[in-house]
Amino acid sequence: DRWFNGGKPTELLIRSKKIGESWDRPSDITLQNMRLRGSIRIVGLGRNGQGREVCTSSHREGHTSFAQAAAPTRIVISNVWIEADQGIPIYLAPGATRVTVVDCVITGQSSSVALYLDAESGQNTIRDNTFASDVGREVLAVDGSADNRIESNRFERMPLGGIYLYRNCGEGGTVRHQTPHGNVIAGNQFNTRALGWRSYGVWLGSRNGHRGYCDDDAGYPFGSSIDNRDFANDNTVTHNTFTPASSRAVRDDGANNRVAL
């Protein structure tokens, strides 16, 4: 049992540093073969979508490219057992790209989700992991994140839902530019035994503007500022297993998605 930091509750932070007007971002880092009580957070412009630098950048054209250029890239989290301590066990903050989470086990308790892919992030791989934590909402959030591959994972506990794709319009005054598109959700196993009656295994477009803060980013000619909908379009959901079979395995509120059970 190789506990990181002696098993003390720890947030392991991989973050970019602002130097003048440019950003120095970490890349090519591997975390592997350990146990962690706490969480891992990968941070570029800000800790979440409401961060000051994230919000400022979001009021300009080209925000997605800028956020991705500023955020850590090519990070590998492999064979890590994370025991969540109320916080989100793995959080990819705005702009994080090419992060691979593979062969990990997530247990413990999170007041939110088990894994969060935040706005403007993309091209990440979530593969061969076991999600067995107690969570306060869906297990995996794809919030304005694109071109990710979520494959061959086991979702053992998901009373409030499995994987939800949406766009967190307007929260904190931040314009969300990128839509949750181009994601592949394939070959996963979902335990639907405890799935709540208003929850889904996979939900493409789970919000679509149904939040009180959606107009907090009004006044800009792009992104969620002009349309609060999720636009969870052009995603692929295929070859997943839902046990027991459920009429709420997949809900598609997007367009041009390829869904095949």
C-alpha positions as CSV (number, residue, x, y, z in Angstrom):
1,D,0.0,0.0,0.0
2,R,1.9,3.0,-1.3
3,W,-0.1,5.8,0.1
4,F,0.8,9.3,-1.2
5,N,1.7,11.7,1.6
6,G,1.3,9.0,4.2
7,G,-2.4,8.7,3.5
8,K,-3.2,12.2,4.7
9,P,-6.0,13.9,2.9
10,T,-4.2,15.7,0.0
11,E,-5.1,17.6,-3.2
12,L,-2.4,16.8,-5.7
13,L,-2.2,19.8,-8.0
14,I,-0.7,20.0,-11.5
15,R,-1.0,23.6,-12.5
16,S,0.3,26.2,-15.0
17,K,2.0,29.4,-13.8
18,K,1.4,32.8,-15.2
19,I,4.6,34.7,-16.0
20,G,4.0,38.2,-17.2
21,E,1.3,37.8,-19.9
22,S,2.2,34.2,-20.9
23,W,1.6,30.9,-19.2
24,D,4.2,28.2,-18.4
25,R,2.3,24.9,-18.5
26,P,3.4,21.5,-17.3
27,S,3.4,18.7,-19.8
28,D,4.5,15.0,-20.0
29,I,3.9,14.1,-16.4
30,T,3.0,10.6,-15.2
31,L,1.4,9.8,-11.8
32,Q,1.3,6.0,-11.3
33,N,1.2,3.0,-9.0
34,M,0.0,4.7,-5.8
35,R,-2.9,5.2,-3.4
36,L,-4.2,8.7,-2.8
37,R,-6.6,9.9,-0.2
38,G,-8.1,13.1,-1.6
39,S,-8.0,14.4,-5.2
40,I,-6.0,15.2,-8.3
41,R,-6.6,18.6,-10.0
42,I,-5.1,19.7,-13.3
43,V,-5.3,23.5,-13.6
44,G,-4.5,26.0,-16.3
45,L,-6.2,29.5,-16.4
46,G,-8.2,28.7,-13.2
47,R,-9.4,26.0,-10.8
48,N,-12.8,25.9,-12.5
49,G,-15.0,27.7,-15.0
50,Q,-15.6,30.6,-12.8
51,G,-11.9,31.5,-12.2
52,R,-11.0,35.1,-12.8
53,E,-8.6,34.5,-15.7
54,V,-11.0,32.0,-17.2
55,C,-13.8,34.5,-17.1
56,T,-11.7,37.3,-18.6
57,S,-10.5,35.1,-21.5
58,S,-14.0,33.9,-22.2
59,H,-15.1,37.4,-23.1
60,R,-12.8,37.3,-26.2
61,E,-12.9,35.3,-29.4
62,G,-10.5,32.4,-29.5
63,H,-11.0,31.5,-25.9
64,T,-10.9,27.7,-26.4
65,S,-7.5,27.8,-28.1
66,F,-6.1,30.2,-25.5
67,A,-7.3,28.1,-22.6
68,Q,-5.9,25.0,-24.1
69,A,-2.6,26.6,-24.8
70,A,-2.3,27.7,-21.2
71,A,-3.4,24.5,-19.5
72,P,-1.3,21.3,-18.7
73,T,-1.2,18.7,-21.4
74,R,-0.1,15.1,-21.9
75,I,-0.6,14.1,-18.3
76,V,-1.0,10.4,-17.4
77,I,-2.7,9.1,-14.3
78,S,-2.2,5.4,-14.3
79,N,-3.0,2.7,-11.7
80,V,-3.9,5.1,-9.0
81,W,-6.4,4.2,-6.3
82,I,-8.1,7.4,-5.2
83,E,-10.2,7.4,-2.0
84,A,-12.2,10.6,-2.3
85,D,-12.5,12.8,0.7
86,Q,-15.7,14.8,-0.2
87,G,-13.9,16.7,-3.0
88,I,-14.0,15.7,-6.7
89,P,-11.4,12.9,-7.0
90,I,-10.2,13.9,-10.5
91,Y,-10.8,17.3,-11.9
92,L,-9.6,18.5,-15.3
93,A,-10.0,22.3,-15.2
94,P,-10.7,24.5,-18.2
95,G,-8.4,23.9,-21.2
96,A,-6.7,20.6,-20.1
97,T,-5.9,18.4,-23.1
98,R,-4.5,15.0,-23.8
99,V,-4.9,13.8,-20.2
100,T,-5.0,10.0,-19.8
101,V,-6.7,8.4,-16.8
102,V,-6.2,4.6,-17.1
103,D,-6.5,1.6,-14.8
104,C,-7.6,3.7,-11.8
105,V,-10.0,2.9,-9.0
106,I,-12.1,5.7,-7.5
107,T,-13.7,5.0,-4.1
108,G,-14.6,7.1,-1.1
109,Q,-17.2,10.0,-1.1
110,S,-17.6,13.0,-3.3
111,S,-20.2,15.7,-2.7
112,S,-20.2,16.2,-6.5
113,V,-19.0,13.9,-9.3
114,A,-16.2,11.4,-9.5
115,L,-14.5,12.9,-12.6
116,Y,-15.0,16.3,-14.1
117,L,-14.0,17.4,-17.6
118,D,-14.5,21.2,-17.5
119,A,-15.1,23.8,-20.2
120,E,-12.8,24.1,-23.2
121,S,-10.9,20.9,-22.2
122,G,-10.6,18.1,-24.8
123,Q,-8.9,15.1,-26.4
124,N,-8.6,13.3,-23.1
125,T,-8.8,9.6,-22.6
126,I,-10.7,7.9,-19.7
127,R,-10.1,4.1,-20.0
128,D,-10.3,0.9,-18.0
129,N,-11.2,2.6,-14.7
130,T,-13.5,1.5,-12.0
131,F,-15.8,4.2,-10.5
132,A,-17.1,2.9,-7.2
133,S,-17.4,6.1,-5.1
134,D,-20.5,7.5,-3.4
135,V,-21.3,10.7,-5.4
136,G,-23.7,13.6,-4.9
137,R,-24.7,13.8,-8.6
138,E,-23.8,11.9,-11.9
139,V,-20.5,10.0,-11.8
140,L,-18.7,11.7,-14.8
141,A,-19.4,15.2,-16.0
142,V,-18.5,16.3,-19.6
143,D,-19.0,20.1,-19.3
144,G,-18.3,21.8,-22.6
145,S,-15.5,19.3,-23.2
146,A,-14.9,17.8,-26.6
147,D,-13.2,15.0,-28.5
148,N,-12.7,12.8,-25.4
149,R,-12.7,9.0,-25.4
150,I,-14.4,7.3,-22.4
151,E,-13.9,3.6,-23.0
152,S,-14.1,0.3,-21.2
153,N,-14.8,1.7,-17.7
154,R,-16.9,0.2,-15.0
155,F,-19.6,2.4,-13.3
156,E,-20.5,0.4,-10.2
157,R,-22.5,3.0,-8.3
158,M,-24.6,5.6,-10.1
159,P,-27.9,6.4,-8.4
160,L,-27.9,9.9,-9.8
161,G,-26.6,9.1,-13.3
162,G,-23.6,7.8,-15.1
163,I,-22.1,10.2,-17.8
164,Y,-23.7,13.5,-18.5
165,L,-22.8,15.8,-21.4
166,Y,-23.8,19.5,-21.1
167,R,-22.5,23.1,-21.1
168,N,-22.6,25.1,-17.9
169,C,-23.9,28.3,-19.5
170,G,-23.2,31.5,-17.8
171,E,-22.0,30.4,-14.3
172,G,-19.8,33.0,-12.8
173,G,-20.2,35.3,-15.8
174,T,-18.0,33.0,-17.9
175,V,-19.0,32.5,-21.5
176,R,-18.7,28.8,-22.5
177,H,-17.4,28.6,-26.0
178,Q,-17.0,25.0,-26.8
179,T,-19.8,22.5,-26.9
180,P,-19.7,18.9,-25.7
181,H,-19.2,17.3,-29.1
182,G,-17.1,14.6,-30.7
183,N,-17.0,12.5,-27.6
184,V,-16.8,8.7,-27.8
185,I,-18.4,6.7,-25.0
186,A,-17.8,3.0,-25.9
187,G,-17.5,-0.4,-24.3
188,N,-18.4,0.8,-20.7
189,Q,-20.2,-1.3,-18.1
190,F,-23.0,0.5,-16.2
191,N,-24.6,-1.0,-13.1
192,T,-28.1,0.4,-13.3
193,R,-29.5,-1.4,-10.3
194,A,-29.7,1.7,-8.1
195,L,-30.3,4.2,-10.9
196,G,-32.8,6.8,-9.8
197,W,-36.1,7.3,-11.7
198,R,-35.1,10.7,-13.1
199,S,-31.5,9.7,-13.9
200,Y,-29.9,8.1,-16.9
201,G,-26.8,6.0,-17.7
202,V,-25.7,8.4,-20.4
203,W,-27.5,11.8,-21.0
204,L,-26.5,13.8,-24.0
205,G,-27.6,17.4,-23.3
206,S,-28.6,17.1,-19.6
207,R,-29.1,20.9,-19.0
208,N,-30.0,22.9,-22.1
209,G,-30.2,26.2,-20.3
210,H,-32.2,25.0,-17.3
211,R,-30.1,26.9,-14.7
212,G,-30.8,30.2,-13.0
213,Y,-27.4,31.6,-13.9
214,C,-27.5,31.0,-17.6
215,D,-27.9,34.7,-18.5
216,D,-25.0,35.8,-16.3
217,D,-22.7,35.8,-19.4
218,A,-25.0,38.0,-21.5
219,G,-23.7,40.6,-23.9
220,Y,-21.1,38.8,-26.1
221,P,-21.6,37.6,-29.7
222,F,-20.5,34.0,-29.2
223,G,-20.9,30.8,-27.3
224,S,-23.3,30.4,-24.4
225,S,-23.8,34.2,-24.4
226,I,-26.0,33.9,-27.5
227,D,-27.5,30.5,-26.9
228,N,-27.8,28.7,-23.6
229,R,-28.4,25.2,-25.0
230,D,-25.9,22.4,-24.5
231,F,-25.4,21.4,-28.2
232,A,-24.4,17.9,-27.2
233,N,-24.1,16.9,-30.8
234,D,-22.0,14.6,-33.0
235,N,-21.1,12.2,-30.1
236,T,-20.9,8.4,-30.3
237,V,-22.4,6.1,-27.7
238,T,-21.9,2.5,-28.6
239,H,-21.2,-1.1,-27.4
240,N,-22.0,-0.2,-23.7
241,T,-23.6,-2.6,-21.3
242,F,-26.3,-1.6,-18.9
243,T,-27.1,-4.2,-16.2
244,P,-29.9,-4.7,-15.6
245,A,-31.3,-3.4,-18.9
246,S,-33.0,-0.1,-18.4
247,S,-35.3,2.2,-20.5
248,R,-33.2,5.0,-19.1
249,A,-29.8,3.7,-20.4
250,V,-29.3,6.6,-22.8
251,R,-31.1,9.8,-23.3
252,D,-30.3,11.8,-26.4
253,D,-31.3,15.5,-26.3
254,G,-28.7,16.5,-28.9
255,A,-28.4,16.2,-32.6
256,N,-26.5,13.9,-35.0
257,N,-25.4,11.6,-32.2
258,R,-24.7,8.0,-33.0
259,V,-26.3,5.9,-30.3
260,A,-26.3,2.1,-30.5
261,L,-26.8,-0.2,-27.5
